[in-house]
Amino acid sequence: MTPEPPQKLQFPCTYPIKVMVRADPGVRGQVDQIIQQHAGPFDQGTVTERPSAQNRFIGITYVIQATSEAQIASLFEALKLCPQVLLVL
């Protein structure tokens, strides 16, 4: 049996982005700003946060309206440049 190739995204689409950050003061505002610069206004009600067991890190999930693969790649690169961001999925 041959595995099926992954499905390509069809744009525009709803796209979740998970960001792991250090739990530093003001980090959420910095990440929100990066998301908004690349994805435009987003619904704050769709954003979820989850602290690590020792409250040293925070996992933040955003849901954006993605318009292209280039937009997603640009957003990921900008997030990776933020010193408090440890991981972007």
Secondary structure, DSSP 8 states (H G I E B T S, - for coil): ----------SSEEEEEEEEEE--TTHHHHHHHHHHHHH-S--GGG-EEEE-TTSSEEEEEEEEEE--HHHHHHHHHHHHHSTTEEEE-
